[in-house]
Amino acid sequence: MIISLIVAIAQNGVIGKSNGEMSWHVKEEFQHFKNTTLGFPIIMGRKTFETLGKPLKGRLNIVVSKNQSYKTLFDDVVVESSLDKAIEHCKNINSERIFIIGGGEIYRQAIAFVDEMIITFMKFQAEGEVKFPKINDGEWKRDKIKDHELFEIFRYLRKS
Ligand SMILES: NC(=O)c1ccc[n+]([C@@H]2O[C@H](COP(=O)([O-])OP(=O)(O)OC[C@H]3O[C@@H](n4cnc5c(N)ncnc54)[C@H](OP(=O)(O)O)[C@@H]3O)[C@@H](O)[C@H]2O)c1
């Protein structure tokens, strides 16, 4: 099972606001996120899920919360109490690939073990307090996937 992380980062490292809001809305970037993740399980932190407000269609939505009694209003959303358990759940249903989709707290933990990162670098600075952790370039092989007026997308593959 390939464990991927997908994120969009502004030039100043910002990925979102501490009140949960997104710092920008770029339609083509959302489309890239949707096209890439469609059909695969997505794992996210409780705060990111609450920002979305509802599950993303066409993907198994798994939310992690340390609160053992946390529940969502949606029957099809899986809640797990740790990242390990969320990943185990995906292994048990024989997923070939999964995506860790944020937010900041989840990325800080996942960057240590994911196999691959699909990173959009926005070509502007953004307002917000939540940042992506530092990327150690030596650990990754990097290829450009796409260049757009407002962003460029890279695939980072962990060196074996
Ligand atoms: N630009 C992007 O690509 C992108 C993508 C996603 C999100 N975002 C942004 O990121 C921000 C949200 O990030 P955030 O850091 O505030 O919150 P977050 O990572 O979405 O969620 C944090 C919550 O996840 C749960 N959690 C964290 N680690 C856990 C673990 N090991 N086991 C079980 N549960 C765990 C905890 O929930 P409990 O408190 O319930 O225990 C914690 O409070 C928003 O601004 C959003 O817009 C940006």
The ligand as an ORCA input file, in Angstrom:
! r2SCAN-3c Opt
* xyz 0 1
  N      -3.287     23.718      2.165
  C      -3.621     22.446      2.329
  O      -3.303     21.595      1.491
  C      -4.419     22.044      3.542
  C      -4.908     20.738      3.669
  C      -5.645     20.397      4.816
  C      -5.855     21.350      5.812
  N      -5.359     22.601      5.657
  C      -5.527     23.619      6.715
  O      -4.959     23.104      7.915
  C      -5.604     23.730      9.027
  C      -5.995     22.659     10.030
  O      -4.808     22.049     10.558
  P      -4.602     21.869     12.143
  O      -3.161     21.556     12.393
  O      -5.197     23.042     12.842
  O      -5.553     20.627     12.494
  P      -5.669     19.128     11.871
  O      -4.292     18.568     11.673
  O      -6.609     19.120     10.728
  O      -6.431     18.367     13.062
  C      -5.829     18.286     14.332
  C      -6.642     17.324     15.162
  O      -6.468     15.991     14.670
  C      -6.471     15.081     15.759
  N      -5.165     14.417     15.813
  C      -3.929     14.920     15.528
  N      -2.974     13.983     15.657
  C      -3.628     12.850     16.037
  C      -3.189     11.530     16.329
  N      -1.883     11.161     16.251
  N      -4.109     10.609     16.705
  C      -5.427     10.949     16.774
  N      -5.906     12.185     16.498
  C      -5.010     13.124     16.133
  C      -6.749     15.887     17.011
  O      -8.161     15.903     17.151
  P      -8.869     15.997     18.627
  O      -8.583     17.384     19.105
  O     -10.312     15.732     18.338
  O      -8.207     14.918     19.457
  C      -6.240     17.269     16.631
  O      -6.810     18.316     17.363
  C      -6.795     24.510      8.465
  O      -6.440     25.882      8.359
  C      -6.982     23.924      7.068
  O      -7.555     24.868      6.179
  C      -4.642     22.969      4.539
*
